[in-house]
Amino acid sequence: MSDTAQHKIGSGFGATSTADDVLRDIDLTGKLAVVTGGYSGLGLETTRALAKAGAQVVVPARRPDTARENLAGIDGVETDTLDLGDLESVRAFADRFLASGRSIDLLIDSAGIMACPQTRVGPGWEAQFATNHLGHFALANRLWPAIEPGGARIVSVSSRGHHFSGMRWDDVHWRDGYDKWEAYGQAKTANVLFAGHLDRLARDRGVRAFSLHPGGILTPLQRHLPKQEMVDRGWIDEDGNVLDVEGFKTPEQGAATQVWAATSPQLAGMGGVYLEDCDIAEPAPADGERVGVKDWATDPEQAARLWELSARLTGVNAFA
């Protein structure tokens, strides 16, 4: 799938690096970034770090009033309306952006939902697959005319949750039963496959794509989880206080890998690979430990199949 090896490059950064750390020597003045979900959790920290480094950041939001409130006081940021679960909303946002005549240097697909109750959006699509993958697929393809050739990067924020499930080709929308964690896993696998195939299609134009696991972080992403489930997992105590869980990151650390993917000169000429802890990840070990990237998420045949399915479902394909 990729012309870049799925192996660490020794970036010098790691699990505790922050978004500010990876941007310390990088000037983004004159660059424009679009960050979905850029007003909450890791997305908010991503927006803050990019703007601090000089970028103009556009934050399309399902809750624009909340976005404006959360982003108040950060210079160089503008908001717009976007519901990734509504293809008409995706089209409308993309049309508004294209009408502005501006170019996009960095597109970071950071918005997402996790382990929600069974929900259907659009024409009956399963919400996690539709929001986390299909909405971002349609967005990237509709914004393609504005993606700056010869240097732009597209970053698909996946998760270690992709280990929970590969693609369920016989039932991607969970018509038969529903498991909230496996549905999340399929959506996150789709995020990796999407970036891999997009990189293959776009790299001849100097546009590269990456996917990544940001790390374990307690953010509003967990809003659909019952309190008792988070207590049982050892994430919070009975009073709702966040516990000091080994391996959990702060939002500043959690945003680092996606910011590194979008901006690092260490990744020049590379693309199509899955990252974690501010480095290229290794393939997942055979013993089942949830580190690295599963082979089902880097299979070029599955990536091409997903692209074809997504184009058919959304009616959008910038590369047709």
C-alpha positions as CSV (number, residue, x, y, z in Angstrom):
1,M,0.0,0.0,0.0
2,S,2.7,2.5,1.0
3,D,6.1,3.3,-0.3
4,T,7.1,4.1,3.3
5,A,8.2,1.2,5.6
6,Q,5.9,0.5,8.5
7,H,8.8,0.7,11.0
8,K,10.1,3.3,13.5
9,I,12.4,6.0,12.3
10,G,13.7,7.1,15.7
11,S,12.1,10.5,15.7
12,G,13.5,11.5,19.1
13,F,10.0,12.2,20.4
14,G,7.8,9.7,22.4
15,A,4.8,9.0,24.4
16,T,5.3,12.0,26.7
17,S,6.1,14.6,24.0
18,T,3.5,17.3,23.7
19,A,2.1,19.1,20.6
20,D,4.2,22.2,21.6
21,D,7.3,20.0,21.8
22,V,7.0,18.7,18.2
23,L,6.3,22.2,16.9
24,R,9.1,23.9,18.8
25,D,11.2,24.7,15.7
26,I,8.4,24.8,13.2
27,D,6.9,28.0,11.8
28,L,3.4,27.6,10.3
29,T,2.9,31.2,9.4
30,G,1.0,31.3,6.1
31,K,-0.3,27.8,6.4
32,L,-4.0,26.9,6.6
33,A,-5.2,23.9,8.6
34,V,-8.7,22.4,8.8
35,V,-9.3,20.5,12.0
36,T,-12.5,18.6,12.5
37,G,-13.4,18.3,16.1
38,G,-10.9,21.0,16.7
39,Y,-12.9,22.5,19.6
40,S,-12.9,19.6,22.1
41,G,-10.5,17.2,23.6
42,L,-7.4,16.4,21.5
43,G,-8.8,18.5,18.6
44,L,-8.9,21.6,20.8
45,E,-5.3,21.1,21.9
46,T,-4.3,20.5,18.2
47,T,-6.0,23.7,17.2
48,R,-4.3,25.7,20.0
49,A,-0.9,24.3,19.2
50,L,-1.2,24.9,15.4
51,A,-2.4,28.4,15.9
52,K,0.4,29.2,18.4
53,A,2.9,28.1,15.7
54,G,1.3,30.6,13.3
55,A,-1.2,28.6,11.3
56,Q,-4.7,29.8,10.4
57,V,-7.0,27.1,11.6
58,V,-10.5,26.5,10.4
59,V,-12.6,24.4,12.8
60,P,-15.9,23.0,11.3
61,A,-18.1,22.0,14.2
62,R,-21.4,20.2,14.8
63,R,-21.9,22.6,17.7
64,P,-20.6,25.9,16.4
65,D,-21.7,27.9,19.4
66,T,-19.8,25.6,21.7
67,A,-16.8,25.8,19.3
68,R,-16.8,29.5,19.4
69,E,-16.9,29.5,23.2
70,N,-14.2,26.9,23.6
71,L,-11.9,28.6,21.1
72,A,-12.4,32.1,22.4
73,G,-9.1,33.9,22.9
74,I,-7.1,31.8,20.5
75,D,-5.9,34.0,17.6
76,G,-6.0,32.8,14.0
77,V,-9.0,30.5,14.4
78,E,-12.4,30.6,12.7
79,T,-15.4,28.2,13.0
80,D,-18.0,26.9,10.7
81,T,-20.8,24.4,10.8
82,L,-20.3,20.7,9.9
83,D,-22.1,17.5,10.9
84,L,-20.1,14.5,9.7
85,G,-23.1,12.3,10.0
86,D,-25.0,14.4,7.5
87,L,-23.6,14.3,3.9
88,E,-25.6,17.4,3.0
89,S,-23.8,19.3,5.8
90,V,-20.5,18.0,4.6
91,R,-21.3,19.2,1.1
92,A,-22.4,22.6,2.3
93,F,-19.3,23.2,4.4
94,A,-17.0,22.1,1.6
95,D,-18.8,24.4,-0.9
96,R,-18.5,27.3,1.5
97,F,-14.8,26.7,1.9
98,L,-14.1,26.2,-1.8
99,A,-15.9,29.5,-2.5
100,S,-13.4,31.3,-0.3
101,G,-10.7,30.4,-2.8
102,R,-8.2,29.4,-0.1
103,S,-5.9,26.4,-0.2
104,I,-5.5,23.8,2.6
105,D,-2.0,22.8,3.8
106,L,-3.1,20.5,6.6
107,L,-6.4,18.5,6.9
108,I,-6.7,16.8,10.3
109,D,-9.7,14.5,10.7
110,S,-9.8,14.5,14.5
111,A,-13.5,14.4,15.2
112,G,-15.1,11.1,16.2
113,I,-17.5,9.2,18.4
114,M,-16.7,6.1,20.4
115,A,-18.7,3.2,21.7
116,C,-22.1,4.9,21.4
117,P,-25.4,3.0,21.7
118,Q,-26.6,1.7,18.4
119,T,-27.5,4.8,16.4
120,R,-28.4,5.2,12.7
121,V,-27.7,8.3,10.6
122,G,-28.3,9.3,7.0
123,P,-29.9,6.4,5.1
124,G,-29.7,4.1,8.0
125,W,-25.9,3.9,8.4
126,E,-24.3,2.8,11.6
127,A,-23.2,6.0,13.3
128,Q,-19.6,5.2,14.2
129,F,-18.7,4.0,10.7
130,A,-20.7,6.9,9.1
131,T,-19.3,9.7,11.3
132,N,-15.7,8.5,11.9
133,H,-15.1,7.3,8.4
134,L,-17.7,8.1,5.7
135,G,-18.1,11.7,6.8
136,H,-14.4,12.3,6.7
137,F,-14.1,10.4,3.4
138,A,-16.7,12.7,1.8
139,L,-15.1,15.8,3.4
140,A,-11.6,15.0,2.1
141,N,-12.9,14.2,-1.4
142,R,-15.0,17.3,-1.6
143,L,-12.2,19.5,-0.3
144,W,-9.7,18.0,-2.7
145,P,-9.7,20.9,-5.2
146,A,-8.4,23.1,-2.3
147,I,-5.8,20.7,-1.1
148,E,-2.4,22.3,-1.8
149,P,-0.3,20.1,-4.2
150,G,3.3,19.6,-3.5
151,G,3.3,19.6,0.3
152,A,-0.2,19.2,1.9
153,R,-0.8,16.5,4.4
154,I,-4.1,14.7,5.4
155,V,-4.1,13.1,8.8
156,S,-6.7,10.5,9.8
157,V,-7.0,10.1,13.5
158,S,-7.5,6.4,14.2
159,S,-7.0,4.5,17.4
160,R,-5.5,1.4,19.0
161,G,-9.2,0.5,19.0
162,H,-8.7,-0.7,15.4
163,H,-7.4,-3.9,17.0
164,F,-11.0,-4.6,18.1
165,S,-12.2,-5.4,14.6
166,G,-11.3,-5.5,11.0
167,M,-13.8,-4.6,8.3
168,R,-17.1,-6.5,8.5
169,W,-17.6,-6.7,4.8
170,D,-20.8,-8.7,5.0
171,D,-22.4,-6.2,7.4
172,V,-20.6,-2.9,7.7
173,H,-23.7,-1.2,9.1
174,W,-24.4,-3.8,11.8
175,R,-27.9,-4.8,10.5
176,D,-27.4,-8.1,12.4
177,G,-26.7,-7.4,16.1
178,Y,-24.5,-4.7,17.5
179,D,-21.4,-4.5,19.6
180,K,-20.4,-1.0,20.4
181,W,-16.7,-1.7,20.8
182,E,-16.4,-3.9,17.7
183,A,-18.3,-1.2,15.7
184,Y,-15.8,1.4,17.0
185,G,-13.0,-1.0,16.0
186,Q,-14.3,-1.3,12.5
187,A,-14.6,2.5,12.1
188,K,-11.0,3.0,13.4
189,T,-9.7,0.3,11.0
190,A,-11.5,2.2,8.2
191,N,-9.6,5.4,9.2
192,V,-6.3,3.6,8.7
193,L,-7.3,2.0,5.4
194,F,-8.6,5.3,4.1
195,A,-5.3,7.1,4.8
196,G,-3.3,4.3,3.2
197,H,-5.3,4.4,0.0
198,L,-5.6,8.2,-0.2
199,D,-1.8,8.4,0.1
200,R,-1.4,6.0,-2.8
201,L,-3.8,8.1,-4.9
202,A,-2.5,11.5,-3.9
203,R,1.3,11.1,-3.5
204,D,2.1,11.8,-7.2
205,R,0.7,15.3,-6.6
206,G,2.9,15.7,-3.5
207,V,0.1,15.2,-1.1
208,R,0.7,12.7,1.7
209,A,-1.7,11.0,4.2
210,F,-1.1,9.4,7.6
211,S,-3.2,7.6,10.2
212,L,-2.4,7.3,13.9
213,H,-3.2,6.3,17.4
214,P,-3.1,9.4,19.6
215,G,-2.8,7.4,22.9
216,G,-5.2,6.8,25.8
217,I,-6.6,10.0,27.0
218,L,-9.8,10.8,28.9
219,T,-11.7,13.4,26.9
220,P,-15.3,14.1,25.9
221,L,-14.8,11.1,23.5
222,Q,-15.9,9.0,26.4
223,R,-19.2,10.7,26.8
224,H,-21.2,7.7,25.6
225,L,-19.7,5.4,28.2
226,P,-21.7,4.7,31.4
227,K,-19.9,5.9,34.5
228,Q,-19.8,2.4,36.0
229,E,-18.0,1.1,32.9
230,M,-15.3,3.7,33.3
231,V,-15.0,2.9,37.0
232,D,-14.8,-0.9,36.2
233,R,-12.0,-0.1,33.7
234,G,-10.1,1.8,36.4
235,W,-10.3,5.1,34.5
236,I,-12.2,7.1,37.2
237,D,-13.2,6.6,40.8
238,E,-16.7,6.4,42.1
239,D,-16.8,10.2,42.4
240,G,-15.9,10.7,38.8
241,N,-12.3,11.8,39.4
242,V,-9.8,10.8,36.7
243,L,-7.3,8.2,38.1
244,D,-3.6,8.2,37.4
245,V,-3.7,5.3,34.9
246,E,-0.4,4.0,33.6
247,G,0.0,4.8,29.9
248,F,-2.7,7.5,29.9
249,K,-1.7,10.8,28.3
250,T,-2.6,14.4,28.9
251,P,-4.5,16.2,26.1
252,E,-1.3,18.0,25.3
253,Q,0.6,14.7,24.9
254,G,-2.4,13.1,23.1
255,A,-2.4,15.8,20.4
256,A,1.3,15.4,19.7
257,T,1.2,12.6,17.3
258,Q,-1.4,14.1,15.0
259,V,0.5,17.4,15.0
260,W,3.7,15.6,14.3
261,A,2.0,13.8,11.4
262,A,0.8,17.0,10.0
263,T,3.9,19.1,10.2
264,S,7.1,17.2,10.9
265,P,9.9,17.6,8.4
266,Q,11.1,14.1,9.5
267,L,8.1,12.7,7.5
268,A,9.0,14.5,4.3
269,G,8.7,12.2,1.3
270,M,6.8,9.6,3.4
271,G,3.2,8.6,3.8
272,G,0.5,6.0,4.0
273,V,1.7,4.7,7.3
274,Y,0.2,4.4,10.8
275,L,1.9,6.3,13.6
276,E,1.9,6.2,17.4
277,D,3.9,8.1,20.1
278,C,5.3,10.5,17.5
279,D,6.9,7.9,15.4
280,I,6.0,5.4,12.7
281,A,4.5,2.4,14.5
282,E,5.7,-1.2,14.1
283,P,3.4,-3.9,12.8
284,A,1.3,-5.5,15.6
285,P,2.9,-8.5,17.3
286,A,1.5,-11.9,16.8
287,D,0.9,-12.4,20.5
288,G,-2.2,-10.2,20.5
289,E,-0.7,-7.3,22.4
290,R,-2.5,-4.1,21.4
291,V,0.4,-2.1,20.1
292,G,1.3,-1.2,16.5
293,V,-0.9,-1.7,13.5
294,K,-2.9,-4.8,12.6
295,D,-2.3,-6.2,9.1
296,W,-6.0,-6.0,8.3
297,A,-5.6,-2.2,8.5
298,T,-2.7,-2.0,6.1
299,D,-3.9,-4.5,3.5
300,P,-3.9,-2.6,0.1
301,E,-6.7,-4.8,-1.3
302,Q,-9.0,-4.0,1.6
303,A,-8.1,-0.3,1.4
304,A,-9.1,-0.2,-2.3
305,R,-12.3,-2.1,-1.5
306,L,-13.2,0.3,1.2
307,W,-12.5,3.3,-1.1
308,E,-14.8,1.9,-3.7
309,L,-17.5,1.1,-1.1
310,S,-17.2,4.6,0.4
311,A,-17.3,6.3,-3.0
312,R,-20.5,4.4,-3.8
313,L,-22.2,5.1,-0.5
314,T,-21.3,8.8,-0.4
315,G,-21.5,9.5,-4.1
316,V,-18.2,11.4,-4.0
317,N,-14.8,10.4,-5.5
318,A,-12.3,13.1,-6.4
319,F,-10.1,10.6,-8.1
320,A,-12.6,8.9,-10.4
